[in-house]
Amino acid sequence: MAKKNLLFAILCCCYSLNCSAQKKDNHGTDTKWYKGSIVLSDGTELLGIIRNNEKARLISYKENINQDGFESFRPTEILSLEYFDEDNSSNRKFYSLTTKNKTTSDEDVFLFEILKEYEHFAVLSLRDRTNVTHSREISIPMGIGGISSSLYVPPKTDVSQTEEIYFMNESGARELYMVIQHHNVDRGFFAYITDKGIVNDESLILQYVGPENWKKLFTYSESTKLRIINRRNLVSLFDYYETILGQ
């Protein structure tokens, strides 16, 4: 049976930070409000409406949807965050953990999403800031049968984001399992979304679930042709793992 306070216990042993809120911050306007709760780093619990801007690494909070003003918090000010995502009909849970900032190479605090949590380990997700690139429209000269013409290629917008999937043990040590590249490309006459990942260490699932359970998971993935190439398929594999555990 899952031990729901595994990560909270780890966090309480790792660090303690003081909370300072900002009033009426203008960031995060491109995300929705959801019912949920925040536990600040000083232990204060806030219940109400939450907006999680993963692009700007900013969490906004207010007591109810009709309230005009709101408070905004950075990951350094938060211990945990939980809300119900109505769009995906799922409960999302995050914890702030210290890790190396890829931009500065210094230790920094980031919000890790808890994909799965068990008695002896958890599966975590960390997303980088979203990167948006734009290309200009292109006009390619062409000539057919002596008639001059041109081929118009519309501008392209590529919204990309890197997601890392980790396994974390009871001591709080994290090991990288998979790196996923998310792309949302729009080029006028066509658009597509990809979320393909590359497994960094294939042995981690075996290490964490044990040989017997791994055999069952492997058989299941083979019989259902479930390829672990993204976060969704990995979560599906652990959904089956929970049936093995009888949860």
C-alpha positions as CSV (number, residue, x, y, z in Angstrom):
1,M,0.0,0.0,0.0
2,A,1.3,3.5,-0.9
3,K,2.8,5.4,2.0
4,K,1.4,8.9,1.3
5,N,3.7,10.8,3.6
6,L,7.0,9.4,2.2
7,L,7.9,12.6,0.3
8,F,6.6,14.9,3.0
9,A,8.9,13.2,5.6
10,I,11.8,13.5,3.2
11,L,11.2,17.2,2.7
12,C,10.9,18.0,6.4
13,C,14.4,16.6,6.9
14,C,15.9,18.3,3.8
15,Y,15.4,22.0,4.3
16,S,13.3,24.8,5.8
17,L,12.7,28.2,4.2
18,N,10.9,31.3,5.2
19,C,7.8,32.4,3.2
20,S,7.3,35.8,1.8
21,A,4.4,36.5,-0.5
22,Q,3.9,38.9,-3.4
23,K,0.6,40.7,-3.8
24,K,-1.2,40.9,-7.1
25,D,1.6,39.6,-9.3
26,N,0.8,39.8,-13.0
27,H,2.5,36.5,-14.0
28,G,0.7,33.3,-14.7
29,T,-2.3,34.8,-16.6
30,D,-2.1,32.0,-19.3
31,T,-3.1,29.2,-16.8
32,K,-6.3,28.2,-15.2
33,W,-7.5,28.4,-11.6
34,Y,-8.1,25.1,-9.8
35,K,-9.3,24.1,-6.3
36,G,-6.4,22.9,-4.1
37,S,-4.0,23.6,-1.3
38,I,-0.5,24.9,-0.7
39,V,1.8,24.1,2.3
40,L,4.3,26.9,2.7
41,S,7.8,26.2,3.8
42,D,7.0,27.4,7.4
43,G,4.2,24.9,7.6
44,T,1.3,27.2,6.9
45,E,-1.5,25.6,4.9
46,L,-3.5,27.6,2.4
47,L,-6.8,26.2,1.1
48,G,-8.6,27.8,-1.9
49,I,-8.0,28.4,-5.6
50,I,-4.6,27.8,-7.2
51,R,-3.0,28.7,-10.5
52,N,0.2,26.9,-11.4
53,N,2.3,28.6,-14.1
54,E,4.9,26.0,-15.0
55,K,6.4,28.3,-17.6
56,A,7.3,31.0,-15.2
57,R,7.8,28.8,-12.1
58,L,5.2,30.8,-10.2
59,I,2.2,29.7,-8.1
60,S,-0.7,32.0,-7.5
61,Y,-3.3,31.6,-4.7
62,K,-6.6,33.2,-3.5
63,E,-9.3,32.0,-1.1
64,N,-12.0,31.9,-3.7
65,I,-12.6,32.6,-7.4
66,N,-14.4,35.9,-6.8
67,Q,-11.5,37.5,-4.9
68,D,-9.9,40.3,-6.8
69,G,-6.3,40.1,-5.5
70,F,-4.1,37.1,-5.0
71,E,-0.7,36.1,-3.6
72,S,2.1,34.6,-5.7
73,F,4.8,32.2,-4.5
74,R,8.1,30.9,-5.9
75,P,9.1,27.2,-5.4
76,T,11.5,28.4,-2.7
77,E,8.5,29.5,-0.6
78,I,6.5,26.3,-1.0
79,L,6.8,22.9,0.6
80,S,4.0,21.1,-1.3
81,L,1.2,21.9,-3.7
82,E,-1.9,19.9,-4.6
83,Y,-4.9,20.6,-6.8
84,F,-7.5,18.8,-8.9
85,D,-6.9,19.3,-12.7
86,E,-10.5,19.3,-14.1
87,D,-9.2,19.2,-17.7
88,N,-7.5,15.9,-17.2
89,S,-9.7,14.6,-14.3
90,S,-6.7,14.0,-12.1
91,N,-5.3,15.1,-8.8
92,R,-1.8,16.7,-9.3
93,K,0.7,16.9,-6.4
94,F,4.0,18.7,-6.3
95,Y,6.9,19.0,-3.8
96,S,9.7,21.5,-3.8
97,L,13.1,19.8,-3.9
98,T,16.6,21.2,-4.3
99,T,18.5,20.3,-7.5
100,K,21.1,21.9,-9.8
101,N,20.0,24.8,-11.9
102,K,21.1,24.0,-15.5
103,T,21.4,27.7,-16.3
104,T,23.5,28.8,-13.4
105,S,24.9,25.4,-12.2
106,D,24.0,26.5,-8.7
107,E,21.7,24.6,-6.3
108,D,18.1,25.9,-6.6
109,V,14.6,24.8,-5.6
110,F,12.2,23.4,-8.2
111,L,8.7,22.0,-8.1
112,F,8.7,18.3,-8.9
113,E,5.4,16.7,-9.8
114,I,4.7,13.4,-8.0
115,L,3.6,10.9,-10.7
116,K,3.5,7.9,-8.5
117,E,4.3,7.4,-4.8
118,Y,4.9,4.1,-3.0
119,E,6.2,3.0,0.4
120,H,9.8,2.8,-0.6
121,F,10.1,5.0,-3.7
122,A,8.4,7.7,-5.8
123,V,8.4,8.6,-9.5
124,L,8.9,12.3,-10.1
125,S,8.7,14.7,-13.0
126,L,10.6,17.9,-13.5
127,R,9.9,20.3,-16.4
128,D,12.2,23.1,-17.6
129,R,10.9,26.5,-18.6
130,T,9.1,26.5,-21.9
131,N,11.1,27.7,-24.9
132,V,9.3,29.4,-27.9
133,T,11.0,29.9,-31.2
134,H,9.6,31.6,-34.4
135,S,10.8,31.2,-38.0
136,R,10.0,33.7,-40.7
137,E,7.8,33.0,-43.7
138,I,9.6,31.8,-46.8
139,S,8.9,32.4,-50.4
140,I,10.7,30.0,-52.7
141,P,10.9,31.1,-56.4
142,M,9.7,28.5,-58.9
143,G,9.3,28.3,-62.6
144,I,7.0,25.9,-64.4
145,G,6.6,25.9,-68.2
146,G,8.2,29.3,-68.5
147,I,5.8,30.8,-66.0
148,S,7.3,32.4,-62.9
149,S,5.7,31.6,-59.6
150,S,6.7,31.1,-56.0
151,L,6.0,28.6,-53.2
152,Y,4.9,30.2,-49.9
153,V,6.0,28.5,-46.7
154,P,4.2,30.0,-43.7
155,P,6.1,31.0,-40.5
156,K,6.6,28.3,-37.9
157,T,6.1,28.5,-34.1
158,D,7.8,25.8,-32.0
159,V,6.9,25.6,-28.3
160,S,9.3,23.2,-26.7
161,Q,9.9,21.9,-23.2
162,T,12.2,19.3,-21.6
163,E,10.8,16.9,-19.0
164,E,12.9,14.7,-16.8
165,I,11.6,11.6,-15.0
166,Y,13.3,10.5,-11.8
167,F,13.0,7.7,-9.3
168,M,13.6,8.7,-5.7
169,N,14.3,6.4,-2.8
170,E,13.5,6.8,0.9
171,S,16.6,8.8,1.7
172,G,15.7,11.4,-0.9
173,A,18.3,10.4,-3.5
174,R,17.1,10.8,-7.1
175,E,18.1,8.9,-10.2
176,L,17.3,10.0,-13.8
177,Y,15.2,7.5,-15.7
178,M,14.0,9.3,-18.8
179,V,14.3,12.6,-20.7
180,I,11.3,13.6,-22.7
181,Q,11.2,16.4,-25.4
182,H,7.8,18.0,-25.8
183,H,7.1,20.0,-29.0
184,N,4.0,21.8,-30.1
185,V,4.6,23.0,-33.6
186,D,2.3,25.2,-35.7
187,R,3.1,26.0,-39.3
188,G,-0.1,27.4,-40.7
189,F,-1.2,24.5,-42.9
190,F,-0.2,21.9,-40.4
191,A,0.4,21.5,-36.7
192,Y,1.5,18.6,-34.5
193,I,2.5,17.7,-30.9
194,T,5.2,15.2,-29.9
195,D,6.3,13.9,-26.5
196,K,9.0,11.4,-27.2
197,G,11.5,10.4,-24.6
198,I,14.8,8.6,-24.3
199,V,15.4,6.2,-21.4
200,N,18.6,7.1,-19.5
201,D,18.8,4.0,-17.3
202,E,16.7,1.0,-18.2
203,S,17.6,-0.9,-15.1
204,L,15.9,1.5,-12.6
205,I,12.4,0.0,-12.8
206,L,13.9,-3.4,-12.0
207,Q,15.9,-2.0,-9.1
208,Y,12.9,-0.3,-7.5
209,V,10.1,-2.8,-8.0
210,G,12.2,-6.0,-7.7
211,P,12.9,-9.0,-10.0
212,E,9.5,-10.7,-9.6
213,N,7.4,-7.6,-10.2
214,W,9.6,-6.6,-13.0
215,K,8.9,-9.9,-14.8
216,K,5.2,-9.2,-14.6
217,L,5.6,-5.7,-15.8
218,F,7.7,-6.8,-18.7
219,T,5.2,-9.5,-19.7
220,Y,2.4,-6.9,-19.5
221,S,4.2,-4.3,-21.6
222,E,5.1,-7.0,-24.2
223,S,1.5,-8.3,-24.4
224,T,0.0,-4.9,-24.7
225,K,2.8,-3.5,-26.9
226,L,3.2,-0.7,-24.4
227,R,6.4,1.2,-25.3
228,I,7.8,3.4,-22.6
229,I,8.6,6.4,-24.8
230,N,6.7,9.1,-22.8
231,R,5.3,10.0,-19.4
232,R,1.8,8.7,-20.2
233,N,3.0,5.2,-21.0
234,L,5.2,5.1,-18.0
235,V,2.3,6.0,-15.7
236,S,0.2,3.3,-17.4
237,L,2.8,0.8,-16.6
238,F,2.7,1.8,-12.9
239,D,-1.0,1.7,-13.0
240,Y,-0.7,-2.0,-13.7
241,Y,2.0,-2.2,-11.0
242,E,-0.6,-1.1,-8.5
243,T,-2.8,-4.0,-9.5
244,I,0.0,-6.3,-8.8
245,L,0.4,-4.8,-5.3
246,G,-3.4,-5.0,-4.8
247,Q,-3.9,-1.3,-4.4
